[in-house]
Amino acid sequence: MFHLVTSNRWEALIDPLLRRLDTAGAPRSPLQPHTLAVHSLAHRRALSMAIAQHQGVAINLRFVYLAQWLWRQMA
């Protein structure tokens, strides 16, 4: 499911994502990762560190760049 949160503050973006990952639980299959669209490599690193700090470990995550994700959705 697609869920969009917009803000120019990191805290306003990361808090809803962490809550959503907590409540979403595991994907349909244990081998299917959560897909997260990111803007840059720096955002990917910061996001994975924030998830690891919050959950203790950042596993079963698939990061894609927004342009790649949009092209896959349109294909």
C-alpha positions as CSV (number, residue, x, y, z in Angstrom):
1,M,0.0,0.0,0.0
2,F,1.2,3.5,-0.8
3,H,1.4,6.0,2.0
4,L,2.8,9.5,1.5
5,V,3.9,11.9,4.3
6,T,5.3,15.3,3.3
7,S,7.3,17.7,5.4
8,N,10.6,19.5,5.5
9,R,11.4,18.3,9.0
10,W,13.1,15.0,9.6
11,E,11.2,14.3,12.8
12,A,7.9,14.8,11.1
13,L,8.8,12.2,8.5
14,I,10.6,9.6,10.6
15,D,8.1,9.3,13.5
16,P,5.1,8.3,11.3
17,L,7.3,5.8,9.4
18,L,8.6,4.2,12.6
19,R,5.0,3.9,14.0
20,R,3.8,2.4,10.7
21,L,6.6,-0.1,10.6
22,D,5.8,-1.1,14.2
23,T,2.1,-1.6,13.4
24,A,2.5,-3.1,9.9
25,G,4.3,-6.1,11.3
26,A,5.8,-8.6,8.8
27,P,5.0,-8.4,5.1
28,R,2.9,-11.0,3.5
29,S,5.9,-13.4,3.3
30,P,8.9,-13.5,5.6
31,L,11.1,-13.2,2.5
32,Q,9.2,-10.1,1.2
33,P,10.9,-6.9,2.4
34,H,9.2,-3.6,3.2
35,T,9.9,-1.2,0.3
36,L,10.9,2.4,1.1
37,A,11.4,5.1,-1.5
38,V,14.2,7.5,-0.6
39,H,15.6,10.6,-2.3
40,S,19.3,10.0,-1.9
41,L,22.0,7.7,-0.5
42,A,22.3,10.0,2.5
43,H,18.6,9.6,3.3
44,R,18.9,5.9,2.9
45,R,21.7,5.7,5.4
46,A,20.0,8.0,7.9
47,L,16.7,6.1,7.6
48,S,18.3,2.7,8.1
49,M,20.2,4.1,11.1
50,A,17.0,5.6,12.6
51,I,15.1,2.3,12.1
52,A,18.0,0.3,13.6
53,Q,18.1,2.6,16.6
54,H,14.3,2.4,17.1
55,Q,13.9,-1.4,16.5
56,G,17.3,-2.6,17.5
57,V,18.1,-3.9,14.0
58,A,17.2,-2.8,10.4
59,I,16.4,-5.9,8.4
60,N,14.1,-6.9,5.6
61,L,14.1,-3.5,4.1
62,R,14.3,-2.6,0.4
63,F,15.3,0.9,-0.5
64,V,14.6,2.3,-3.9
65,Y,15.1,5.7,-5.3
66,L,11.8,7.6,-6.0
67,A,12.4,7.8,-9.7
68,Q,13.0,4.1,-9.9
69,W,9.9,3.3,-7.9
70,L,7.8,5.6,-10.1
71,W,9.1,4.0,-13.3
72,R,8.3,0.5,-12.0
73,Q,4.8,1.6,-11.0
74,M,4.2,3.1,-14.5
75,A,5.5,0.0,-16.3
